[in-house]
């Protein structure tokens, strides 16, 4: 395998991995739309929904103010 073939294979692998990440939109009852880089996770003990925002910061929101979560 030549260097060119390896570079092409590496590019396809990188594109494949970038396509695997799932982004979500959290809609609140007040009409706010929160964009995430991962699937939000609910802590049943606290009622908080944790997610990674588009800036790479971990955030939490009370699940009671969430109207829906949609994968985009």
PyMOL Python script that loads the backbone (N, CA, C, O; Angstrom):
from pymol import cmd

cmd.read_pdbstr("""\
ATOM      1  N   UNK A   1       0.858  -1.174   0.000  1.00  0.00           N
ATOM      2  CA  UNK A   1       0.000   0.000   0.000  1.00  0.00           C
ATOM      3  C   UNK A   1       0.904   1.237   0.000  1.00  0.00           C
ATOM      4  O   UNK A   1       1.802   1.360   0.833  1.00  0.00           O
ATOM      5  N   UNK A   2       0.660   2.128  -0.922  1.00  0.00           N
ATOM      6  CA  UNK A   2       1.479   3.333  -1.022  1.00  0.00           C
ATOM      7  C   UNK A   2       1.030   4.373  -0.005  1.00  0.00           C
ATOM      8  O   UNK A   2      -0.021   4.243   0.622  1.00  0.00           O
ATOM      9  N   UNK A   3       1.841   5.394   0.141  1.00  0.00           N
ATOM     10  CA  UNK A   3       1.505   6.482   1.065  1.00  0.00           C
ATOM     11  C   UNK A   3       0.211   7.154   0.638  1.00  0.00           C
ATOM     12  O   UNK A   3      -0.601   7.545   1.477  1.00  0.00           O
ATOM     13  N   UNK A   4       0.023   7.288  -0.664  1.00  0.00           N
ATOM     14  CA  UNK A   4      -1.211   7.921  -1.161  1.00  0.00           C
ATOM     15  C   UNK A   4      -2.430   7.100  -0.756  1.00  0.00           C
ATOM     16  O   UNK A   4      -3.437   7.654  -0.314  1.00  0.00           O
ATOM     17  N   UNK A   5      -2.340   5.783  -0.905  1.00  0.00           N
ATOM     18  CA  UNK A   5      -3.470   4.918  -0.533  1.00  0.00           C
ATOM     19  C   UNK A   5      -3.748   4.999   0.969  1.00  0.00           C
ATOM     20  O   UNK A   5      -4.901   5.009   1.401  1.00  0.00           O
ATOM     21  N   UNK A   6      -2.675   5.058   1.752  1.00  0.00           N
ATOM     22  CA  UNK A   6      -2.852   5.176   3.194  1.00  0.00           C
ATOM     23  C   UNK A   6      -3.518   6.503   3.571  1.00  0.00           C
ATOM     24  O   UNK A   6      -4.357   6.548   4.471  1.00  0.00           O
ATOM     25  N   UNK A   7      -3.144   7.572   2.885  1.00  0.00           N
ATOM     26  CA  UNK A   7      -3.742   8.881   3.155  1.00  0.00           C
ATOM     27  C   UNK A   7      -5.219   8.883   2.789  1.00  0.00           C
ATOM     28  O   UNK A   7      -6.040   9.438   3.520  1.00  0.00           O
ATOM     29  N   UNK A   8      -5.555   8.276   1.684  1.00  0.00           N
ATOM     30  CA  UNK A   8      -6.966   8.206   1.272  1.00  0.00           C
ATOM     31  C   UNK A   8      -7.766   7.378   2.273  1.00  0.00           C
ATOM     32  O   UNK A   8      -8.875   7.756   2.650  1.00  0.00           O
ATOM     33  N   UNK A   9      -7.205   6.248   2.702  1.00  0.00           N
ATOM     34  CA  UNK A   9      -7.888   5.400   3.675  1.00  0.00           C
ATOM     35  C   UNK A   9      -8.072   6.139   4.997  1.00  0.00           C
ATOM     36  O   UNK A   9      -9.119   6.025   5.633  1.00  0.00           O
ATOM     37  N   UNK A  10      -7.070   6.886   5.405  1.00  0.00           N
ATOM     38  CA  UNK A  10      -7.168   7.663   6.645  1.00  0.00           C
ATOM     39  C   UNK A  10      -8.266   8.723   6.544  1.00  0.00           C
ATOM     40  O   UNK A  10      -9.008   8.938   7.503  1.00  0.00           O
ATOM     41  N   UNK A  11      -8.373   9.382   5.399  1.00  0.00           N
ATOM     42  CA  UNK A  11      -9.432  10.390   5.195  1.00  0.00           C
ATOM     43  C   UNK A  11     -10.817   9.766   5.283  1.00  0.00           C
ATOM     44  O   UNK A  11     -11.709  10.322   5.923  1.00  0.00           O
ATOM     45  N   UNK A  12     -11.004   8.610   4.642  1.00  0.00           N
ATOM     46  CA  UNK A  12     -12.302   7.944   4.712  1.00  0.00           C
ATOM     47  C   UNK A  12     -12.626   7.509   6.134  1.00  0.00           C
ATOM     48  O   UNK A  12     -13.774   7.606   6.566  1.00  0.00           O
ATOM     49  N   UNK A  13     -11.624   7.030   6.864  1.00  0.00           N
ATOM     50  CA  UNK A  13     -11.830   6.628   8.249  1.00  0.00           C
ATOM     51  C   UNK A  13     -12.236   7.815   9.107  1.00  0.00           C
ATOM     52  O   UNK A  13     -13.132   7.700   9.944  1.00  0.00           O
ATOM     53  N   UNK A  14     -11.583   8.960   8.905  1.00  0.00           N
ATOM     54  CA  UNK A  14     -11.923  10.169   9.663  1.00  0.00           C
ATOM     55  C   UNK A  14     -13.346  10.628   9.346  1.00  0.00           C
ATOM     56  O   UNK A  14     -14.082  11.026  10.249  1.00  0.00           O
ATOM     57  N   UNK A  15     -13.736  10.577   8.073  1.00  0.00           N
ATOM     58  CA  UNK A  15     -15.105  10.964   7.705  1.00  0.00           C
ATOM     59  C   UNK A  15     -16.118  10.006   8.324  1.00  0.00           C
ATOM     60  O   UNK A  15     -17.187  10.432   8.761  1.00  0.00           O
ATOM     61  N   UNK A  16     -15.787   8.714   8.363  1.00  0.00           N
ATOM     62  CA  UNK A  16     -16.682   7.727   8.966  1.00  0.00           C
ATOM     63  C   UNK A  16     -16.883   8.019  10.440  1.00  0.00           C
ATOM     64  O   UNK A  16     -18.014   8.000  10.925  1.00  0.00           O
ATOM     65  N   UNK A  17     -15.804   8.289  11.160  1.00  0.00           N
ATOM     66  CA  UNK A  17     -15.916   8.576  12.591  1.00  0.00           C
ATOM     67  C   UNK A  17     -16.686   9.855  12.862  1.00  0.00           C
ATOM     68  O   UNK A  17     -17.462   9.917  13.816  1.00  0.00           O
ATOM     69  N   UNK A  18     -16.485  10.874  12.043  1.00  0.00           N
ATOM     70  CA  UNK A  18     -17.206  12.129  12.274  1.00  0.00           C
ATOM     71  C   UNK A  18     -18.692  11.968  12.010  1.00  0.00           C
ATOM     72  O   UNK A  18     -19.498  12.693  12.592  1.00  0.00           O
ATOM     73  N   UNK A  19     -19.072  11.040  11.153  1.00  0.00           N
ATOM     74  CA  UNK A  19     -20.477  10.787  10.878  1.00  0.00           C
ATOM     75  C   UNK A  19     -21.161   9.984  11.963  1.00  0.00           C
ATOM     76  O   UNK A  19     -22.389   9.901  11.984  1.00  0.00           O
ATOM     77  N   UNK A  20     -20.399   9.393  12.860  1.00  0.00           N
ATOM     78  CA  UNK A  20     -20.968   8.554  13.910  1.00  0.00           C
ATOM     79  C   UNK A  20     -21.474   9.351  15.108  1.00  0.00           C
ATOM     80  O   UNK A  20     -22.301   8.855  15.873  1.00  0.00           O
ATOM     81  N   UNK A  21     -20.994  10.561  15.279  1.00  0.00           N
ATOM     82  CA  UNK A  21     -21.444  11.324  16.433  1.00  0.00           C
ATOM     83  C   UNK A  21     -22.870  11.800  16.211  1.00  0.00           C
ATOM     84  O   UNK A  21     -23.234  12.211  15.109  1.00  0.00           O
ATOM     85  N   UNK A  22     -23.666  11.742  17.258  1.00  0.00           N
ATOM     86  CA  UNK A  22     -25.063  12.137  17.161  1.00  0.00           C
ATOM     87  C   UNK A  22     -25.272  13.466  17.868  1.00  0.00           C
ATOM     88  O   UNK A  22     -24.871  13.645  19.018  1.00  0.00           O
ATOM     89  N   UNK A  23     -25.896  14.379  17.175  1.00  0.00           N
ATOM     90  CA  UNK A  23     -26.253  15.666  17.756  1.00  0.00           C
ATOM     91  C   UNK A  23     -27.743  15.656  18.071  1.00  0.00           C
ATOM     92  O   UNK A  23     -28.540  15.036  17.367  1.00  0.00           O
ATOM     93  N   UNK A  24     -28.100  16.348  19.134  1.00  0.00           N
ATOM     94  CA  UNK A  24     -29.491  16.409  19.570  1.00  0.00           C
ATOM     95  C   UNK A  24     -29.902  17.857  19.796  1.00  0.00           C
ATOM     96  O   UNK A  24     -29.064  18.736  19.997  1.00  0.00           O
ATOM     97  N   UNK A  25     -31.203  18.082  19.758  1.00  0.00           N
ATOM     98  CA  UNK A  25     -31.781  19.370  20.098  1.00  0.00           C
ATOM     99  C   UNK A  25     -32.700  19.136  21.282  1.00  0.00           C
ATOM    100  O   UNK A  25     -33.589  18.285  21.241  1.00  0.00           O
ATOM    101  N   UNK A  26     -32.470  19.910  22.346  1.00  0.00           N
ATOM    102  CA  UNK A  26     -33.340  19.850  23.520  1.00  0.00           C
ATOM    103  C   UNK A  26     -34.257  21.067  23.433  1.00  0.00           C
ATOM    104  O   UNK A  26     -33.788  22.205  23.430  1.00  0.00           O
ATOM    105  N   UNK A  27     -35.554  20.824  23.362  1.00  0.00           N
ATOM    106  CA  UNK A  27     -36.535  21.908  23.340  1.00  0.00           C
ATOM    107  C   UNK A  27     -37.103  22.064  24.746  1.00  0.00           C
ATOM    108  O   UNK A  27     -37.528  21.088  25.365  1.00  0.00           O
ATOM    109  N   UNK A  28     -37.105  23.300  25.244  1.00  0.00           N
ATOM    110  CA  UNK A  28     -37.654  23.554  26.577  1.00  0.00           C
ATOM    111  C   UNK A  28     -39.105  24.018  26.456  1.00  0.00           C
ATOM    112  O   UNK A  28     -39.551  24.406  25.376  1.00  0.00           O
ATOM    113  N   UNK A  29     -39.824  23.976  27.553  1.00  0.00           N
ATOM    114  CA  UNK A  29     -41.216  24.417  27.575  1.00  0.00           C
ATOM    115  C   UNK A  29     -41.346  25.911  27.332  1.00  0.00           C
ATOM    116  O   UNK A  29     -42.411  26.386  26.936  1.00  0.00           O
ATOM    117  N   UNK A  30     -40.253  26.668  27.570  1.00  0.00           N
ATOM    118  CA  UNK A  30     -40.255  28.118  27.317  1.00  0.00           C
ATOM    119  C   UNK A  30     -39.951  28.448  25.852  1.00  0.00           C
ATOM    120  O   UNK A  30     -40.004  29.612  25.455  1.00  0.00           O
ATOM    121  N   UNK A  31     -39.631  27.422  25.043  1.00  0.00           N
ATOM    122  CA  UNK A  31     -39.356  27.636  23.627  1.00  0.00           C
ATOM    123  C   UNK A  31     -37.876  27.738  23.279  1.00  0.00           C
ATOM    124  O   UNK A  31     -37.529  27.993  22.126  1.00  0.00           O
ATOM    125  N   UNK A  32     -37.008  27.545  24.253  1.00  0.00           N
ATOM    126  CA  UNK A  32     -35.566  27.598  24.010  1.00  0.00           C
ATOM    127  C   UNK A  32     -35.123  26.302  23.329  1.00  0.00           C
ATOM    128  O   UNK A  32     -35.626  25.225  23.649  1.00  0.00           O
ATOM    129  N   UNK A  33     -34.168  26.413  22.378  1.00  0.00           N
ATOM    130  CA  UNK A  33     -33.600  25.256  21.694  1.00  0.00           C
ATOM    131  C   UNK A  33     -32.130  25.144  22.083  1.00  0.00           C
ATOM    132  O   UNK A  33     -31.346  26.058  21.830  1.00  0.00           O
ATOM    133  N   UNK A  34     -31.761  24.028  22.695  1.00  0.00           N
ATOM    134  CA  UNK A  34     -30.392  23.798  23.128  1.00  0.00           C
ATOM    135  C   UNK A  34     -29.777  22.738  22.226  1.00  0.00           C
ATOM    136  O   UNK A  34     -30.310  21.634  22.111  1.00  0.00           O
ATOM    137  N   UNK A  35     -28.657  23.067  21.585  1.00  0.00           N
ATOM    138  CA  UNK A  35     -27.995  22.142  20.679  1.00  0.00           C
ATOM    139  C   UNK A  35     -26.907  21.390  21.438  1.00  0.00           C
ATOM    140  O   UNK A  35     -26.148  21.987  22.202  1.00  0.00           O
ATOM    141  N   UNK A  36     -26.836  20.071  21.223  1.00  0.00           N
ATOM    142  CA  UNK A  36     -25.875  19.246  21.945  1.00  0.00           C
ATOM    143  C   UNK A  36     -24.963  18.512  20.972  1.00  0.00           C
ATOM    144  O   UNK A  36     -25.280  18.353  19.793  1.00  0.00           O
ATOM    145  N   UNK A  37     -23.814  18.064  21.497  1.00  0.00           N
ATOM    146  CA  UNK A  37     -22.875  17.257  20.719  1.00  0.00           C
ATOM    147  C   UNK A  37     -22.998  15.771  21.061  1.00  0.00           C
ATOM    148  O   UNK A  37     -22.355  14.937  20.424  1.00  0.00           O
ATOM    149  N   UNK A  38     -23.805  15.438  22.044  1.00  0.00           N
ATOM    150  CA  UNK A  38     -23.954  14.041  22.445  1.00  0.00           C
ATOM    151  C   UNK A  38     -25.401  13.783  22.841  1.00  0.00           C
ATOM    152  O   UNK A  38     -26.220  14.701  22.891  1.00  0.00           O
ATOM    153  N   UNK A  39     -25.700  12.527  23.119  1.00  0.00           N
ATOM    154  CA  UNK A  39     -27.040  12.185  23.591  1.00  0.00           C
ATOM    155  C   UNK A  39     -27.153  12.594  25.058  1.00  0.00           C
ATOM    156  O   UNK A  39     -26.352  12.155  25.883  1.00  0.00           O
ATOM    157  N   UNK A  40     -28.126  13.421  25.387  1.00  0.00           N
ATOM    158  CA  UNK A  40     -28.302  13.842  26.782  1.00  0.00           C
ATOM    159  C   UNK A  40     -28.588  12.642  27.688  1.00  0.00           C
ATOM    160  O   UNK A  40     -29.261  11.691  27.290  1.00  0.00           O
ATOM    161  N   UNK A  41     -28.064  12.706  28.908  1.00  0.00           N
ATOM    162  CA  UNK A  41     -28.239  11.620  29.878  1.00  0.00           C
ATOM    163  C   UNK A  41     -28.989  12.148  31.096  1.00  0.00           C
ATOM    164  O   UNK A  41     -28.651  13.200  31.639  1.00  0.00           O
ATOM    165  N   UNK A  42     -29.997  11.415  31.514  1.00  0.00           N
ATOM    166  CA  UNK A  42     -30.817  11.809  32.659  1.00  0.00           C
ATOM    167  C   UNK A  42     -30.320  11.125  33.919  1.00  0.00           C
ATOM    168  O   UNK A  42     -30.150   9.906  33.950  1.00  0.00           O
ATOM    169  N   UNK A  43     -30.088  11.910  34.952  1.00  0.00           N
ATOM    170  CA  UNK A  43     -29.773  11.383  36.285  1.00  0.00           C
ATOM    171  C   UNK A  43     -31.110  11.283  37.023  1.00  0.00           C
ATOM    172  O   UNK A  43     -31.682  12.298  37.419  1.00  0.00           O
ATOM    173  N   UNK A  44     -31.598  10.076  37.202  1.00  0.00           N
ATOM    174  CA  UNK A  44     -32.921   9.867  37.811  1.00  0.00           C
ATOM    175  C   UNK A  44     -32.977  10.320  39.265  1.00  0.00           C
ATOM    176  O   UNK A  44     -34.042  10.684  39.763  1.00  0.00           O
ATOM    177  N   UNK A  45     -31.840  10.299  39.943  1.00  0.00           N
ATOM    178  CA  UNK A  45     -31.817  10.711  41.351  1.00  0.00           C
ATOM    179  C   UNK A  45     -32.023  12.216  41.499  1.00  0.00           C
ATOM    180  O   UNK A  45     -32.739  12.655  42.400  1.00  0.00           O
ATOM    181  N   UNK A  46     -31.402  13.013  40.623  1.00  0.00           N
ATOM    182  CA  UNK A  46     -31.487  14.472  40.736  1.00  0.00           C
ATOM    183  C   UNK A  46     -32.517  15.080  39.787  1.00  0.00           C
ATOM    184  O   UNK A  46     -32.959  16.207  40.008  1.00  0.00           O
ATOM    185  N   UNK A  47     -32.910  14.352  38.727  1.00  0.00           N
ATOM    186  CA  UNK A  47     -33.830  14.899  37.735  1.00  0.00           C
ATOM    187  C   UNK A  47     -33.151  15.845  36.759  1.00  0.00           C
ATOM    188  O   UNK A  47     -33.822  16.582  36.035  1.00  0.00           O
ATOM    189  N   UNK A  48     -31.804  15.829  36.735  1.00  0.00           N
ATOM    190  CA  UNK A  48     -31.067  16.719  35.839  1.00  0.00           C
ATOM    191  C   UNK A  48     -30.649  15.982  34.567  1.00  0.00           C
ATOM    192  O   UNK A  48     -30.255  14.816  34.596  1.00  0.00           O
ATOM    193  N   UNK A  49     -30.748  16.692  33.467  1.00  0.00           N
ATOM    194  CA  UNK A  49     -30.340  16.187  32.167  1.00  0.00           C
ATOM    195  C   UNK A  49     -28.967  16.780  31.863  1.00  0.00           C
ATOM    196  O   UNK A  49     -28.821  18.002  31.825  1.00  0.00           O
ATOM    197  N   UNK A  50     -27.956  15.933  31.646  1.00  0.00           N
ATOM    198  CA  UNK A  50     -26.596  16.388  31.364  1.00  0.00           C
ATOM    199  C   UNK A  50     -26.309  16.232  29.879  1.00  0.00           C
ATOM    200  O   UNK A  50     -26.709  15.245  29.262  1.00  0.00           O
ATOM    201  N   UNK A  51     -25.611  17.214  29.307  1.00  0.00           N
ATOM    202  CA  UNK A  51     -25.269  17.166  27.891  1.00  0.00           C
ATOM    203  C   UNK A  51     -24.026  18.009  27.632  1.00  0.00           C
ATOM    204  O   UNK A  51     -23.652  18.856  28.443  1.00  0.00           O
ATOM    205  N   UNK A  52     -23.398  17.763  26.494  1.00  0.00           N
ATOM    206  CA  UNK A  52     -22.244  18.523  26.038  1.00  0.00           C
ATOM    207  C   UNK A  52     -22.743  19.523  24.996  1.00  0.00           C
ATOM    208  O   UNK A  52     -23.253  19.129  23.948  1.00  0.00           O
ATOM    209  N   UNK A  53     -22.594  20.827  25.289  1.00  0.00           N
ATOM    210  CA  UNK A  53     -23.103  21.830  24.349  1.00  0.00           C
ATOM    211  C   UNK A  53     -22.170  21.974  23.149  1.00  0.00           C
ATOM    212  O   UNK A  53     -21.116  21.339  23.103  1.00  0.00           O
ATOM    213  N   UNK A  54     -22.550  22.804  22.181  1.00  0.00           N
ATOM    214  CA  UNK A  54     -21.772  22.946  20.946  1.00  0.00           C
ATOM    215  C   UNK A  54     -20.394  23.559  21.166  1.00  0.00           C
ATOM    216  O   UNK A  54     -19.519  23.436  20.310  1.00  0.00           O
ATOM    217  N   UNK A  55     -20.193  24.217  22.306  1.00  0.00           N
ATOM    218  CA  UNK A  55     -18.888  24.794  22.625  1.00  0.00           C
ATOM    219  C   UNK A  55     -18.002  23.812  23.386  1.00  0.00           C
ATOM    220  O   UNK A  55     -16.875  24.148  23.752  1.00  0.00           O
ATOM    221  N   UNK A  56     -18.505  22.603  23.625  1.00  0.00           N
ATOM    222  CA  UNK A  56     -17.728  21.591  24.333  1.00  0.00           C
ATOM    223  C   UNK A  56     -17.811  21.681  25.842  1.00  0.00           C
ATOM    224  O   UNK A  56     -16.998  21.076  26.540  1.00  0.00           O
ATOM    225  N   UNK A  57     -18.778  22.423  26.360  1.00  0.00           N
ATOM    226  CA  UNK A  57     -18.956  22.587  27.810  1.00  0.00           C
ATOM    227  C   UNK A  57     -20.060  21.646  28.305  1.00  0.00           C
ATOM    228  O   UNK A  57     -21.103  21.511  27.666  1.00  0.00           O
ATOM    229  N   UNK A  58     -19.815  20.993  29.456  1.00  0.00           N
ATOM    230  CA  UNK A  58     -20.847  20.162  30.066  1.00  0.00           C
ATOM    231  C   UNK A  58     -21.889  21.055  30.724  1.00  0.00           C
ATOM    232  O   UNK A  58     -21.548  21.964  31.481  1.00  0.00           O
ATOM    233  N   UNK A  59     -23.144  20.796  30.437  1.00  0.00           N
ATOM    234  CA  UNK A  59     -24.265  21.563  30.974  1.00  0.00           C
ATOM    235  C   UNK A  59     -25.274  20.615  31.601  1.00  0.00           C
ATOM    236  O   UNK A  59     -25.291  19.417  31.318  1.00  0.00           O
ATOM    237  N   UNK A  60     -26.113  21.180  32.457  1.00  0.00           N
ATOM    238  CA  UNK A  60     -27.215  20.434  33.057  1.00  0.00           C
ATOM    239  C   UNK A  60     -28.459  21.297  33.031  1.00  0.00           C
ATOM    240  O   UNK A  60     -28.390  22.520  33.156  1.00  0.00           O
ATOM    241  N   UNK A  61     -29.595  20.644  32.866  1.00  0.00           N
ATOM    242  CA  UNK A  61     -30.873  21.333  32.873  1.00  0.00           C
ATOM    243  C   UNK A  61     -31.870  20.435  33.602  1.00  0.00           C
ATOM    244  O   UNK A  61     -31.794  19.208  33.524  1.00  0.00           O
ATOM    245  N   UNK A  62     -32.793  21.060  34.305  1.00  0.00           N
ATOM    246  CA  UNK A  62     -33.833  20.305  35.004  1.00  0.00           C
ATOM    247  C   UNK A  62     -34.730  19.648  33.962  1.00  0.00           C
ATOM    248  O   UNK A  62     -35.237  20.320  33.065  1.00  0.00           O
ATOM    249  N   UNK A  63     -34.921  18.365  34.075  1.00  0.00           N
ATOM    250  CA  UNK A  63     -35.715  17.621  33.100  1.00  0.00           C
ATOM    251  C   UNK A  63     -37.171  18.080  33.058  1.00  0.00           C
ATOM    252  O   UNK A  63     -37.850  17.874  32.053  1.00  0.00           O
ATOM    253  N   UNK A  64     -37.659  18.700  34.133  1.00  0.00           N
ATOM    254  CA  UNK A  64     -39.053  19.155  34.173  1.00  0.00           C
ATOM    255  C   UNK A  64     -39.325  20.303  33.206  1.00  0.00           C
ATOM    256  O   UNK A  64     -40.478  20.525  32.836  1.00  0.00           O
ATOM    257  N   UNK A  65     -38.283  21.047  32.783  1.00  0.00           N
ATOM    258  CA  UNK A  65     -38.483  22.158  31.852  1.00  0.00           C
ATOM    259  C   UNK A  65     -38.286  21.736  30.399  1.00  0.00           C
ATOM    260  O   UNK A  65     -38.415  22.562  29.496  1.00  0.00           O
ATOM    261  N   UNK A  66     -37.977  20.464  30.163  1.00  0.00           N
ATOM    262  CA  UNK A  66     -37.742  19.941  28.811  1.00  0.00           C
ATOM    263  C   UNK A  66     -39.047  19.442  28.227  1.00  0.00           C
ATOM    264  O   UNK A  66     -39.753  18.647  28.846  1.00  0.00           O
ATOM    265  N   UNK A  67     -39.369  19.922  27.008  1.00  0.00           N
ATOM    266  CA  UNK A  67     -40.578  19.426  26.349  1.00  0.00           C
ATOM    267  C   UNK A  67     -40.283  18.236  25.438  1.00  0.00           C
ATOM    268  O   UNK A  67     -41.083  17.304  25.352  1.00  0.00           O
ATOM    269  N   UNK A  68     -39.125  18.267  24.754  1.00  0.00           N
ATOM    270  CA  UNK A  68     -38.751  17.121  23.929  1.00  0.00           C
ATOM    271  C   UNK A  68     -37.262  17.162  23.594  1.00  0.00           C
ATOM    272  O   UNK A  68     -36.608  18.202  23.675  1.00  0.00           O
ATOM    273  N   UNK A  69     -36.753  15.984  23.215  1.00  0.00           N
ATOM    274  CA  UNK A  69     -35.372  15.845  22.761  1.00  0.00           C
ATOM    275  C   UNK A  69     -35.432  15.157  21.395  1.00  0.00           C
ATOM    276  O   UNK A  69     -36.039  14.096  21.248  1.00  0.00           O
ATOM    277  N   UNK A  70     -34.796  15.777  20.400  1.00  0.00           N
ATOM    278  CA  UNK A  70     -34.852  15.271  19.038  1.00  0.00           C
ATOM    279  C   UNK A  70     -33.438  15.101  18.520  1.00  0.00           C
ATOM    280  O   UNK A  70     -32.595  15.986  18.669  1.00  0.00           O
ATOM    281  N   UNK A  71     -33.186  13.935  17.901  1.00  0.00           N
ATOM    282  CA  UNK A  71     -31.878  13.721  17.257  1.00  0.00           C
ATOM    283  C   UNK A  71     -31.880  14.444  15.918  1.00  0.00           C
ATOM    284  O   UNK A  71     -32.849  14.379  15.161  1.00  0.00           O
ATOM    285  N   UNK A  72     -30.767  15.142  15.637  1.00  0.00           N
ATOM    286  CA  UNK A  72     -30.703  15.845  14.346  1.00  0.00           C
ATOM    287  C   UNK A  72     -29.622  15.277  13.478  1.00  0.00           C
ATOM    288  O   UNK A  72     -29.422  15.743  12.357  1.00  0.00           O
TER     289      UNK A  72
END
""", "prot")
cmd.dss("prot")
cmd.show_as("cartoon", "prot")
cmd.util.cbc("prot")
cmd.orient("prot")
